[in-house]
Amino acid sequence: MSNGDGSLWITFNGEIFNYIELRSELIGKGHRFETQSDTEVILHMYADMGERCVEHFNGQWAFAIWDTRHQKLFLSRDRVGVRPLFYARTSRGFVFGSEMKSILAHPDTGREIDLETLDRVFTFWSGLSPRTMIKGIQELPPGHSMVIADGKVRTWPYWQLDYSSIDFGMSTEDCAGRVLELLGDATRIRLRSDVPVGAYLSGGLDSSIISALARKHSGDRLKTFSVTFQDGEFDESNFQQDVIDMLQTEHRSVRCSYQDICDVFPRVVWHAETPLLRTAPAPLFLLSNLVNRDGYKVVLTGEGADEFFGGYDIFKEAKIRRFWAVNPGSHWRPMLLKRLYPYLKNIQAQSNAYLSAFFHVKPEDLANDFFSHLPRWELTAKLKGFLSDSVKSDIRKSDGYAEMRQRLPAAYARWDGFSQAQYLEATGLLPGYLLSSQGDRMGMAHSVEGRFPFLDHRVVDFTTKIPPHLKMKVLNEKYILKHAAGHLVPLSVRKRPKQPYRAPDAASFFDSRTGTARAPYVEDLLSPDRILRDGLFNPTAVGALVKKARNGQAIGARDNMALIGILSTQLWVDQFISHKGDAPDVIS
């Protein structure tokens, strides 16, 4: 789209939810509009305010504006990174797009693996922007803008997460009231659409609250969608039904089996454009397919509540470990570790001695910038033991922790431990994996747009001022959110322990009853010959892991992550390097 005199041109992926209010303000300043779209509002805001226009947007976006008068290209990405934006500098110019595949379509773009990014994936679950899995292709980080002019590139953050202004005098009631007010309005403006808006319903607290608020503000019967699982360990349909009954939603669900995950996994990697350590994106791929077939293009979801209201077990884990470290000789304090991960049978079956050893706090850990995340990252980093000797040699001097440390804001060291943990989760796993591989990519694979009321910047900014004890009261996660909005959902959902969304991993690819792979591509990509030919992994180590998977013995987190990480990497190499962008067959 261009403005009236053709001096500004825009290409835009996303939504500006407060465009109606901004449009009214601009009309008051004398701007004239030809459409009712949010896209035109962006153009007029840029004409009025220049590069700082993005500070006034409430939305999720990746856009580029060509300014013909100043001969410059202005690009921007939303605050938390809902929408992706990739770019590359070539010998003949500058290329950008919402997917790496579009960059790779340019004849001057190479296809060399960035092994340091693979190292980061096998530590942090995702690469660290601006680098990607392909050398030369970069990603604009969340909350950043960029200008290309006169052959030069300038990038800067226009927004940053900051926990420097916590209000410890905030009362519980005042805080709860403000949370509900902000969340209600965030949901209301995300219902603005020229097509019907549905909602994802997982059976957990967050999506249930959003569904309840959507039902309240829409005034119509809400359409909800969910995933159920053949494997009862992962199925949450009973809780989903409680919410459906309370809200009286019109509901559709897709039932997911081991074979379903195996069948769509190549397509999932194709859309994610990166190796994965879990199969969790696959059921969401199937869910967006259901939504699309049901005629819906927009859904509200509950992502972001755990990061900003303190819901994850990793926050609880860090709190217990800090408490334990005060009295490291205590025999009672390590027993609190049994309160962690109640949904993981393998962890619950372990002895106190094992849990104490696994979560042990070394004196030097307490002073580590990454105290809260060390157990997770160290467990994930063990996957690098499966890499080939040549790859290990290439990355041996690469220090992911040092790179991560350089990205920390100057004030980080002055924040409390709970806030530090929230920052790491909200700027790492959230944009790098949850909003991309598990979010935007799986939705847009079937042209379904996810919208996230918990990620409204007004909600996010307010949560940075909430004292940690109101987020996690003792070990009661998301305390203030439950206090503010718990009345909107069934008691069964409000009282249930936190359980993250999960999906079956190794069992999705090998049938332990027969010892066979569930699809030919699994046998091919994990065969010793193929592993040796591609050169990223050690054939002997992979062979031993595959044998465990065949026998149903790959039950721990390490084995499951290793199998999925290796298989997805092999798929990624096959799709993006070996065959230069051949898409897998589309599911019906």
Summary of the structure (lengths in Angstrom):
residues: 588
radius of gyration: 23.8
end to end distance: 33.5
largest distance: 74.5
contacts: 1964
relative contact order: 0.13
helix: 50%
strand: 14%
